[in-house]
């Protein structure tokens, strides 16, 4: 699964397939590759969402041995779910431990150019470490986000159980349609500068990293328009994980409106018209005429 090549582009806003490429070096994808029980809910919903509307969404997974920019022909949206090594306990790793997880230089240069050409990037990072420990999960995502002018800090915002992240005032309606809140155990901090805040961090959150980050200074999720494309950066990829799979932490896709939020993000990044909109009605007419 992880080393499949991207298929040719076949998506058109008027109807046809939207192509999503998942980064195989994402921690959630690695666990899915090992166990086949980490991303089934999200992947199944992605498939169903497209087919139910007459414009199938298709998914493929990158080859970790090549830069992502070499695998983007025909792709509309690239999804990165915490670009960092992990392995489910007592199973062979999906990717050897000695492989570098730093983004290829070609990607750090080429992905901003690709997004600017009218494509979408979903980058979902994760929390920092505890006091006195170096951050692990967000370190590679931080470098890529910076190429889009977005700051990720290695905060470990938590609330003693789970946190509910509400939509922010001014968030595009298509991104928060049906979303009262997204739920996670914790998160890093996403900078708000020159970006639109989509989901806020509640003021009750406390930073467990020891760095003293303040929740009001950061967001859980932001959107940035990038020339002709769009970037969404969020703070905990465990929100995509299946219930019952507890690695790297309990999967949270059934909690709150997590699944709806992911589907909204992918549709928005792929410029699929919101359901019920005038553009969606035009799309349905175009599909029916084929």
BELUR-V56634 format. One record per backbone hydrogen bond with DSSP energy under -0.5 kcal/mol. NH is the residue of the N-H (numbers start at 1). CO is the residue of the C=O. If there is no record, write none. Layout:
{{NH CO} {NH CO}}
This chain:
{{4 1} {10 74} {15 12} {17 10} {18 56} {19 17} {20 18} {20 58} {21 77} {22 20} {22 60} {23 79} {24 22} {26 23} {27 81} {27 82} {28 81} {30 26} {31 27} {32 28} {33 29} {34 30} {35 31} {36 32} {43 39} {44 40} {45 41} {46 42} {47 43} {48 44} {49 45} {50 46} {51 47} {52 48} {53 49} {53 50} {54 51} {55 50} {58 18} {60 20} {62 22} {64 62} {66 63} {70 67} {71 68} {72 69} {75 72} {76 19} {77 19} {78 120} {79 21} {80 78} {80 122} {81 79} {82 80} {82 124} {84 25} {84 82} {91 88} {99 96} {107 104} {108 104} {109 105} {110 106} {111 107} {113 109} {114 110} {115 111} {116 112} {117 113} {117 114} {118 115} {119 114} {119 115} {120 76} {121 230} {122 78} {123 121} {123 232} {124 80} {124 122} {125 123} {125 234} {128 155} {131 208} {133 130} {139 136} {142 138} {143 139} {144 140} {145 141} {146 142} {147 143} {147 144} {148 145} {149 146} {150 145} {153 189} {155 153} {157 187} {158 206} {159 185} {163 184} {165 163} {165 182} {166 164} {168 198} {171 168} {175 172} {176 172} {177 173} {179 176} {180 178} {182 165} {184 163} {187 157} {188 235} {189 153} {190 219} {191 151} {191 189} {192 217} {195 192} {196 223} {197 195} {198 221} {199 221} {200 166} {201 218} {202 200} {205 202} {206 158} {208 156} {208 206} {217 214} {218 215} {219 190} {220 199} {221 199} {222 233} {223 196} {224 231} {226 229} {227 225} {228 116} {229 226} {230 119} {231 224} {232 121} {233 222} {234 123} {235 220} {237 125} {239 236} {240 237} {241 238} {242 38} {245 242} {246 244} {251 242} {251 245} {252 238} {253 241} {255 252} {257 181} {258 255} {259 253} {261 257} {262 258} {263 259} {264 260} {265 261} {266 262} {267 263} {268 264} {269 265} {270 266} {271 268} {272 267} {273 271} {277 274} {281 277} {282 278} {283 279} {284 280} {285 281} {286 282} {287 283} {288 284} {289 285} {290 286} {290 287}}
